[in-house]
Amino acid sequence: MADAPDLAAALIAENFSRDSGGVLHVGGLPLTELAKKFGTPLFVYDSGTMRRTYRALHEAVAGFAEVDFSVKANPSPAVIRVFHEEGAGAEIASGAEFAAAVEAGVPPEKILFAGPGKGAADLDRVIAGGIGEIHLENREELARVAASAERHGVTVRVALRINPGATAQGGAMRMGGKPSPFGFDEEEMDAAIDAVEAQASLRLIGLHLFAGTQGLKAETLLGQWTYGLGLAARIVRRTGRPLETIDLGGGLGIPYFSGDAALDLGTLRAGLPDLIATLRADPGLASARVVLEPGRYLVGPAGVYVARVLAVKDSRGTRFVITDGGMHHHLAASGNLGQIVKRDFPLAAVVDGGGVEPSATAVVGPLCTPLDMLARAAPLPPLAEGDLVAVLQSGAYGLTASPTGFLSHPMPAEVLVEGGRAILIRLQG
Ligand SMILES: Cc1ncc(COP(=O)(O)O)c(C=O)c1O
């Protein structure tokens, strides 16, 4: 994958296209037309890119793991449906995400619920709805799930989410895990197993390890997954029963910034025979289904956020392009969704400059805060009022991970491009 100025061009070449007039197309449709029809700002998702990405990962991990979709990355039922059609189950983090997955056609038994603060109402909702598994993260939750299961007269299949005692650095795992609100600390694992075993309404069937997001190095992921298999074996030894589910989390990264190299699926695949051998060698693990549940990796590259230029102004040597889109719809691109160092997402003019030399341009939104910046120095051709810019890698953690109420601008429309058709999946307003 190319470096900064070329990252946007490389991503466009990989997932999208430009016509002879330089107009950016998504799923074969010109963004200029979509912006005219649906208004701006606008999120556009390409189902073709989602399906290609899903299939490539599915193939890379075939024989080792199944690939589910983490709904939090993009909870639109139309998006979930695409992955469901590809064969994915769903990982959800709330009762509303459960409803979205079911609306998308995912059978409840293919849905698992993870998240550190599952309340009684959400637990009742998913248990009444026949959810496949609940992944437990603390003792209070364990008791709430058991009580809800008893009220519903069912046995609930549960997995233990473990906060590992080691962290991945490069390819290796070093001892000294971090404090975390997510999951039981590994040091408490045996006690947590015994606490689940003591509940007649719970059946301990699995392990869940999610060691971190935006992992771009295959070796690091393989190290984490190997560690997860070790934890799974410990559960088997304690309960004396084979495990049914080993959930190794999501966390597969995508390139956003200068110098980010895409995750190498070939390296990932080459490391899997060792893990498969470990599974086969342990009768307690051999029949378990291994689950990956990425969000960002599957849907991030498929989305673009399109904003229209309202004004262009040069201020003391910096060119500012002021657009109708900003951090209220796309907090991550503004660098305010947990990023420590603020760097620019890949950004492109919807109509390219026809060979005109690009210059460093600050792209800002309409909010009354200097935080509302979509790019600090994006290499863009000259732009004018009415032109369009597209923020790439915007399919995951975009709209629903943003402070949409801040300054009371309307919600943007969302469009899914499928089979050459644009389907409106959220109205503007
Ligand atoms: C339990 C769990 N699974 C999956 C994900 C998705 O992570 P990513 O989008 O990095 O794959 C998250 C992210 O927070 C998570 O907490």
The ligand as a MOL file (V3000), in Angstrom:
LIG
                    3D

  0  0  0     0  0            999 V3000
M  V30 BEGIN CTAB
M  V30 COUNTS 16 16 0 0 0
M  V30 BEGIN ATOM
M  V30 1 C -15.8390 -7.5880 21.5620 0
M  V30 2 C -15.4720 -6.8410 20.3330 0
M  V30 3 N -15.4990 -7.4890 19.1690 0
M  V30 4 C -15.2060 -6.8640 17.9940 0
M  V30 5 C -14.8760 -5.5330 17.9810 0
M  V30 6 C -14.6140 -4.9010 16.6540 0
M  V30 7 O -13.3500 -4.4130 16.5770 0
M  V30 8 P -12.7120 -4.0390 15.1460 0
M  V30 9 O -13.6590 -3.1210 14.4850 0
M  V30 10 O -11.4160 -3.4280 15.5160 0
M  V30 11 O -12.5500 -5.3270 14.4010 0
M  V30 12 C -14.8230 -4.8010 19.1720 0
M  V30 13 C -14.4530 -3.3890 19.1560 0
M  V30 14 O -14.5410 -2.6550 20.0980 0
M  V30 15 C -15.1230 -5.4810 20.3800 0
M  V30 16 O -15.1160 -4.8450 21.5550 0
M  V30 END ATOM
M  V30 BEGIN BOND
M  V30 1 1 1 2
M  V30 2 1 2 3
M  V30 3 2 2 15
M  V30 4 2 3 4
M  V30 5 1 4 5
M  V30 6 1 5 6
M  V30 7 2 5 12
M  V30 8 1 6 7
M  V30 9 1 7 8
M  V30 10 2 8 9
M  V30 11 1 8 10
M  V30 12 1 8 11
M  V30 13 1 12 13
M  V30 14 1 12 15
M  V30 15 2 13 14
M  V30 16 1 15 16
M  V30 END BOND
M  V30 END CTAB
M  END
